[in-house]
Every structure is written in C-alpha cells, then in structure tokens.
C-alpha cells in the first residue's frame, strides 16, 4: 500500500510539472512558415494578405494564395487601421487568464515541496515511516507468531545447560496454572549473557517456537531517537501490544544500548536514553502487572548495565550462554552440516577437537567456508580436506601468494617460525604444534599454529612461562642463524610482556611480590566507572614490579636461546623443509624432532597445495591471530 501511494504521488508530480511546462512554452513554439514583421507589412500593402488573427503579440494570417503564416507583432497602435485600410479581414482572440487551479499550484508549489521533503526525512528517521509520518512513539518491535517462527530447541546445540535454564519458561507459557497453584511466580525477565556468536538470539527464538506464543523482537538501539521522549513512548507502546497478545515473549537484543548505567560519563548522561531506561524499569516491575509477558534480553556486556535493571523482579535470572565445549561443538557442527552435502570421510568429532574456542557462529562460518571451497573445486560433496582448509583460513587468515617476497626474507621467516615450533615441541606444557607455514596469511608473514588437545578453562604458572619462551623463539632464531634482528617479532614481544606483567600485577604468580594486585584504577569513564584515578601503589613497589617482569622475561629468553642452540640441526632441517614446501604439518614436525627424514607433503587435488620448491612467497604487514605465533611485519 505504501509503495502504491508513493508511485501515485510521483506520477502526479510529473504530470503537474509537464502541464506547467506545456502552459509556459506552448505559445512560443516556432513554425516553419514564420515571416518577419517588415515582410508582413509589405504583403499587406501589396494586397497579398487575406485575413489575420491577432493573438496577443502573435499574428496568424492567411495569404491570398491560401498559404498560412505567423509573425510577431510589436506594440504597433496603427496595425489594425492599416489592415482594415488594405481590405484585410481582422479577428482577435481574448487574452486567456490562468485558471485558479494553475494559480494555486504555481503559488503553493514551493511550500508543498518543502513540506513533502520534511515528511520524507521524518519517515526515514523512523525506519521507513511505518505507521504514518507522525508515529514517532510507535514501537518498532517485529512480531513473529508460531507460523513465522519455525525455530525450536532442536535447532539449538552446544548450550544444554542454558536450554535447561529456559526450559521452564516454555512450560509456564504452555501451562501457567502448574506454577500458579503452588504460589510460584515465573521470572519476569531473563538476561542472556555470553560472548558474541554463542546463540543468544537463536535460543530466545527457540523458546517462543517451543511455546508457540507470539515473539516480539527489537534491538536496544531502536528505542532511542533524536527527539526527547520518543524512546519512553515506544517502550509503553511495545508493552501495550505485548499485553494484548499475552502470553508472549519480548526479546530485546543488545540491551546495553539502552540499559547502560545511569549517570555514566563526563557531564552526566543522555537524558533521552535515561528516560527510556526509566520507562523500561517501570514497565517491567511497576504498579501495573505484566502477567504473561516475559522479557528476554541479550548482551555481551553485562558489566555496564544499570543495577536497577538486574535486581529481582525485573531480570530475575541471568542465563550464561558460554562457548561450546568439544561435545557442544560437535553437536553444533552436526546441526549446520544438515544443510550441506557431506562426504562420508567427514567426522564432526575430529573437526570439533581441532576448533577449541570456536563459537556457534564461528562453526557455522567454518561449514560455509568449507562448502565454498568445495564449490570452487567443482566437487559434489564437501570432504575433510575442505574443512581443514576452511579451519586454516579462519584461524590463520587467508593465503596471500600474489606479492613476491625476496629470498632472504623467506629464509628469515623460515628460521623465525622454526624457532617458535622447536621451542614449543621441546617444552612439556605448551600446546602441540599443529602446522607451520611461511605462506603469508592475513597480515602475518608466517604462522606457527598450536592447537590444544582439550578445552582449557585456566592456565597455571608453568604453562604461562613456557608460552613466553615460545614467543621469544622467533627472534632468537633470527639472531642465531641469520645474525640479524627484524621488526617481525614486535607482536611476540608485546604478548610476552603483557603475560609477564599480568603474572606479577594481577595473577599473584611472583614469589618476590606475593599474591597481591599491583594495578591502578583504570575504570572507563564513559561506561560508568570512576572518573578519578586512585594511585594505590608506591614508586618503590612499582620499581620492584618492573624488576620482577624483567627477571621473568630474561629467564624465559635465556631458556629459549639454550633450547635453540642445542637443537641447531633440527632448526636447519625444519627451515629447509619450510623453504621447500612452505607448509609442514604435525607429522612432518614429529619426523624432524625425532631425527628422521621428514615425509613429503600429502597429495591433494585442490589448488591451494603448496608447490614443491616454490620460487616466490608474499609479503604482509600487521599482526596475526592470537591462536598462532605469527611473524609480523611493521605497520605501513
């Protein structure tokens, strides 16, 4: 209907403009029989003109031989008398007055145009003008009913505990009397907290799909507009619509956009945002009941929410939606693999074991990337090789083979990555080395990829120290075998120093300083934190902190250097293999560390397999994913 009205308005506008143009220029059209005024007067005096019609300053006439002509007459007061004198039949047309409609259009057209432009921009600021030009206070929530929301708990995998937490919401919406007869009250609000991509929105839709109730979906940013009071009006309108459709679910995504702590930031808060939050607080637990209306909100920043929003009676329950573990990742992969033709050799459990720390969105992207790789190779099924390539692309970045890298830089990169890999293999508490490559990926010149054998939820002191040693392995290899220092280890130093500083100042892993936090108040002002910075550490203590950080770094640097110098033969062999094949996997690394001749790369039918003895690599700049140990080039 809106499109039809828009089309009608456009065609009306075009018609009015055309009519005005015709009226303006219709009387000034040129004719092929145009004559000059002097020629016209001569013809009259010679008796060659039979009749004329005077139309303003235009004179249309007919000659004695029947030919028509037209001329332009200046203000000649004797024209009519001369025509009559020479026997010319004279007639005249009265001047046409513009119609009242045309006068109104001409005079009011600028004002109508300005009003139309204003209404158009007002509609655009409302997200397309749904509900009329002045419906600022109408809710922007989109309602899904049981017919348009096919998502159920079967589509949600990897978050079994979260599904159990919200399962009783479904039972309440299906049979409220089961809880009410025992005096129980269902939570009015459920706050889903989790990292991005863990499935918070999908879980909320699954609740509504299971309960078969209306589902109102809105984003936190949809409430706040440039006009004061609009956000609060939209909150009221949304809850009024929800009460009419109760029992139902209201889902507010990214609630931190409107629920941020009040009074945050320098100079006070945003009055419009705070009014919106106040109205939301009243609607959730005010004088009027909201029976049958359950509010579900999602955020990945619960630390910035206002405390009044989190108290019982509003968001009674917080449901943590964590990253999936190995079993959860397998279930998520199986859900997404149902939409893709999978080869029989694909095993979801093996893929899940090699993707620690992946969220549900990451795993969906992994399956999609594997399908794209298979399509490029014109395959009918997606096999395990495509999943391996997709995993490498997501973790290490896309390959960049287009830019030529000088041979001495390739050699330096090979020794740099060999240093990371050898130190990681010789230390007992580090993650196993999965793959080493000197093919530039993402913004890194090379990557040493380590994958844990199991999910890890914390790290002990020895693991952190050994990880610091692994980070120093690249620079030490450059010093020992290439007799030079490059900027490629800058990211390694940054990460090693950060881990050592946290060991001393936050994690209490220093024997000299003990279990105490040696940090200053670094609260973010605009997130409602303290504006002032309280210095609670003396200068002498900070000097000891610096000394302890230096001691940790020096000890691990010396350990990595000793391991590399004692295993120089393995370093040379690994660097040689990298220069020849560009990428080596865990089996080839096992052969090198065992003193055996490494097996050649496995044959592969895809185009991304590194060629033997390549003549060129590529260069890159920047940093690489934190999952590997990249050698990075300086920023441009």
Buried (B, 14 or more C-beta within 10 A) or exposed (E): EEEEEEEEEEEEBEEBEEEBEEBEEEEEEEEEEEBEBEEBBEBBEEEBBBBBBBBEEBBBBBBEEEEEBBBBBEEEEEBBEEBEEBEBEBEEEEEEEEEEEBEEBBEEBEEEEEEEEEBEEBBEBBEEBEBEEEBBBBBBBEBBEBEEBEBBBEBBBBBBEBBEBBEBBBBBBEEBEEBEEEEEEBBBBBBBBBBEBBBBBBBBBBBBBBBBBBBBBBBBEBBBBEEEBBBBBBBBBBBEBBBEBBBBBBBBBBBBBBBBBBEBBEEEBBEBBBBBBBBBBBBBBEEEEBEBBBBBBBBBBBEBBBEBBBEEEBBBBBBBBBBBBBBBBBBBBBBBBEEBEBBEEBBBEEBBBBBBBBBBBBBBBBBBBBBBBBEEBEBEEBBBBBBBBBBBBBBBBEBBBEEEBEEEBBBBBBBBBBBBBBBBBBBEEBBEBBBBBBBBBBBBBBBBBBBBEEBEEEEEEEBBBBBBBBBBBBBBBBBBBBEEEBEBBBBBBEBBBEBBBBBBBEBBBBEEBEEEEBBEEEEEEEBBBEEEEEEEBEEEEBEBBEEBBEBBBEEBBEBBBBBBEEBEEBBBBBBBBBBBBBBBBBEBBBBBBEEEEBEEBEEEEEEBBBEEEBEEBBBBBBBBBEBBBBBBBEEE
